[in-house]
Amino acid sequence: MAMSCRYAAQSCARQLRSTAAARAPAQMFRVAASSRRWNSTEAAEAPVNPKIQTIVDQISQLTLLETADLVSSLKTKLNIPDMPIGGFAAAAPAAAAPAAAEEAEEAAPAAAERSLFTLKLTAFETASKAKVIKEIKNMLGLSLVDSKKFVESAPKMMKENVPKEDAEKIIATMKELGGTVVME
């Protein structure tokens, strides 16, 4: 039976090779045509300012370190702030100026009305270490080994951006188990 399976596999391989050889010239033609299209300079032959062309040629000859220096020099000379690169980075600067003024005015009341908190495990009772490890494992979804390392490395941040009511429940649960959690 093994012989018949091997024979079937060999005949399938031969058949695939023969059909691939028949298709090869057509595929080569397609590859050659598409590479010609992508390597085409027809679109680049539009009239270009010679001053810009010389700058582009000079920049293209710079090394990576020289290019980084050039970018930082241009940012300082043109007073361009460092911004994260993302999909909305282009639209954000226009809306950021008025929003920044409003945020500065609302900063004082917002501090009093915080709704999201960071929870930090500060300490635990050595007698109830196993219970605290199990709770951390269930709460954070860590493995048992990672949970043990987490608890033993206290003080350590547990969770970020936790609503106040959830944070209070977690603090109460950890307090019952012998852990000390601080809400920041």
Disulfide bonds with the S-S distance in Angstrom:
none
